[in-house]
Amino acid sequence: MTLIEVIDAARSLCNDELSACRTFPDNTSSFWKDSTLINYFNVIQQDVSLEIMQTFEDYFLTSTDFNISANVAAYTLPTRFVKCRRVEDLENSAAPYEILPTTINERNDSYFRRTNSGVLSYGYYKIQGNQFVLETTPDTTRNSAIRMHYIRALADVTAASNSSDIPVEHHRVIVWGLVRYMLFQEGRDTSKADGEYQAMVLNLKKQAENRQIQRPRKVKEYGHVFGGGY
């Protein structure tokens, strides 16, 4: 569902329908302005995305490549960065190797790994504020030298024709989330909307939990069940 479809569905449930041909956002409604509902929409999708991440951490996993500069150890984290899952050196793009995270208690440890060209690699990295920092400062400049796999936060949706990255089959959870906010804003009873919203969040989490199911969890043999798959 697009942003305007979600908003209009919520309006319909609250008996505040507007013309589908209206200018968007329409802030003339005597009940709820479109601009207000856009703000609610984005708050709700962030709440729902956190529920998904708690169930299946890598649901919103993505990656980006970094250019590395000589004598520069610190690089700005990607926009909407939430959590780093893996950092790789791409010198051999066919078989990148992992750059390991370090902690404050390991900062004096030495770690080196020789690359295909015989040059020492960057060793450890750490997350510090809005930057990730290589413990071994590079002495060369390379484009697309390091790849970071990370979990991202969802971008706000503001255009009428755009949609949330929440799975499309669960966009109704945002509809009921909007209804909750709309009724609360008016001081009306939200219990029905609360129940619908929580039920849909539960269904969404069940789907997210079982998203990667290609490998069997157990094998039954000779009347006995053995865990572990193989």
C-alpha positions in Angstrom: 0.0 0.0 0.0 1.2 3.5 -0.8 1.3 6.2 1.8 -1.9 7.8 0.7 -3.6 4.5 0.5 -2.7 3.7 4.1 -3.8 7.2 5.3 -7.1 6.9 3.4 -7.8 3.5 4.8 -7.2 4.8 8.3 -9.4 7.8 7.6 -12.2 5.5 6.4 -12.1 3.5 9.6 -12.4 6.7 11.5 -15.2 8.1 9.3 -13.2 10.9 7.9 -12.9 10.1 4.2 -11.5 12.7 1.9 -11.6 12.8 -1.9 -9.0 10.5 -3.5 -8.4 13.3 -6.0 -7.5 15.8 -3.4 -4.2 17.6 -3.3 -1.8 15.7 -1.0 -1.1 16.6 1.7 -4.5 18.1 2.4 -4.3 20.0 5.6 -7.8 21.4 5.5 -9.6 18.5 7.2 -11.5 19.5 10.4 -10.3 16.2 11.9 -6.8 15.1 11.0 -4.4 16.9 8.7 -2.5 14.7 6.1 0.7 16.2 7.4 -0.1 15.0 10.9 -0.9 11.5 9.6 2.4 11.4 7.6 4.3 12.0 10.9 2.3 9.3 12.6 2.9 6.9 9.7 6.7 7.3 10.0 6.7 6.9 13.8 4.6 3.7 13.4 6.8 2.2 10.7 9.9 2.7 12.8 8.2 1.0 15.8 7.1 -1.9 13.6 10.6 -2.2 12.0 12.1 -2.6 15.5 9.7 -5.4 16.2 10.9 -7.1 13.1 14.6 -6.6 13.9 14.1 -8.1 17.4 12.5 -11.2 15.7 14.8 -11.6 12.7 17.8 -9.3 13.1 18.9 -9.3 9.4 15.5 -8.5 7.9 16.7 -5.0 6.8 20.3 -6.1 6.2 22.1 -4.2 3.4 25.7 -3.3 2.5 27.8 -0.5 1.2 31.4 -0.2 0.0 33.9 2.3 1.3 36.8 4.0 -0.5 39.9 3.9 1.7 42.4 6.8 1.8 46.1 6.6 2.8 46.7 7.9 6.3 43.0 8.0 7.1 41.6 5.5 9.7 38.1 6.9 10.4 35.2 6.8 8.0 31.6 8.0 8.4 29.0 5.3 8.9 26.2 5.0 6.3 23.0 7.0 6.5 20.4 5.2 8.8 23.0 2.9 10.2 21.7 0.8 13.1 24.1 -2.1 13.7 27.2 -3.5 11.9 27.0 -7.2 11.0 30.3 -7.8 9.1 33.2 -5.8 7.6 35.2 -7.3 4.8 38.4 -6.4 2.9 37.7 -6.6 -0.8 41.2 -6.8 -2.2 40.3 -10.3 -3.5 36.6 -9.6 -4.4 36.0 -13.2 -5.2 37.0 -14.2 -1.6 36.8 -11.2 0.7 38.1 -11.8 4.2 36.6 -10.5 7.4 38.0 -7.6 9.3 37.3 -8.4 12.9 35.7 -6.0 15.5 37.8 -5.0 18.5 36.8 -3.8 22.0 38.2 -1.3 24.4 39.9 -4.1 26.3 41.7 -5.3 23.1 42.9 -2.0 21.9 46.6 -2.8 22.7 46.5 -6.2 21.0 48.3 -6.6 17.6 46.5 -8.2 14.7 47.8 -8.4 11.2 46.8 -10.5 8.2 48.7 -10.6 5.0 46.8 -9.9 1.8 47.2 -11.5 -1.7 49.6 -8.7 -2.7 51.7 -9.2 0.4 50.7 -6.0 2.1 49.5 -6.1 5.7 45.8 -5.7 6.0 43.8 -3.3 8.2 43.4 -5.6 11.2 40.6 -4.7 13.6 37.9 -2.1 13.4 35.7 -0.4 16.0 32.5 1.7 16.0 33.0 5.1 17.5 30.2 7.6 17.5 29.1 8.0 13.8 32.3 6.5 12.4 33.9 3.2 12.0 37.7 3.3 12.7 40.4 0.9 11.4 42.9 0.0 14.1 45.6 -0.2 11.5 45.7 3.1 9.5 45.9 2.4 5.7 49.0 3.4 3.9 47.4 3.3 0.4 44.3 4.7 -1.3 41.8 2.2 -2.8 38.3 2.5 -4.2 35.7 0.1 -2.9 38.2 -1.4 -0.6 36.0 -2.3 2.3 32.4 -3.6 2.4 30.2 -3.2 5.4 27.1 -5.3 5.9 24.8 -3.5 8.3 21.2 -3.2 9.5 19.5 -0.1 8.4 16.7 2.0 9.8 13.8 2.7 7.5 13.7 6.0 5.6 10.7 8.3 6.2 8.0 8.1 3.6 6.6 11.5 2.5 5.5 11.1 -1.2 1.9 10.0 -1.7 2.9 7.2 -4.2 5.7 5.8 -2.1 5.4 2.8 0.3 7.0 1.6 3.5 9.7 -1.1 3.4 7.6 -3.0 5.9 6.5 -6.2 4.1 3.6 -5.2 1.9 1.4 -8.0 3.1 1.6 -6.4 6.6 0.9 -2.8 5.7 -2.5 -3.1 7.5 -0.6 -3.0 10.7 0.4 0.6 9.9 -3.3 1.3 9.1 -4.4 0.2 12.5 -1.4 2.0 14.1 -2.6 5.2 12.5 -6.2 4.6 13.7 -4.8 4.2 17.3 -3.0 7.6 17.1 -6.0 9.3 15.5 -8.4 8.1 18.1 -6.0 8.9 20.9 -5.6 12.4 19.5 -9.4 12.9 19.8 -9.5 11.4 23.3 -11.6 8.4 22.1 -11.5 4.7 23.1 -8.6 3.0 21.4 -9.1 -0.5 22.8 -10.5 -2.0 19.5 -7.6 -0.4 17.4 -5.1 -1.5 20.1 -6.3 -5.1 19.8 -6.2 -5.2 16.0 -2.7 -3.5 15.9 -1.2 -6.0 18.5 -2.7 -9.0 16.7 -1.2 -7.9 13.4 2.2 -7.2 15.0 2.2 -10.7 16.4 1.4 -12.2 12.9 4.2 -10.1 11.4 6.7 -11.3 13.9 5.7 -14.9 13.3 6.4 -14.5 9.6 9.7 -12.7 10.2 10.9 -15.4 12.6 10.4 -18.1 9.9 11.7 -16.1 7.0 14.7 -18.4 6.3 13.3 -21.9 6.2 15.1 -23.7 3.3 17.1 -25.9 5.7 15.2 -28.4 7.9 15.4 -27.9 11.6 15.2 -31.7 12.4 15.2 -35.1 10.7 13.0 -38.0 11.8 14.6 -41.4 11.4 13.4 -44.9 12.6 10.7 -43.4 14.7 13.1 -41.0 16.6 13.7 -37.3 16.2 17.2 -36.0 16.0 17.9 -32.2 16.3 20.4 -30.3 14.2 19.2 -31.2 10.7 21.9 -33.7 9.6 
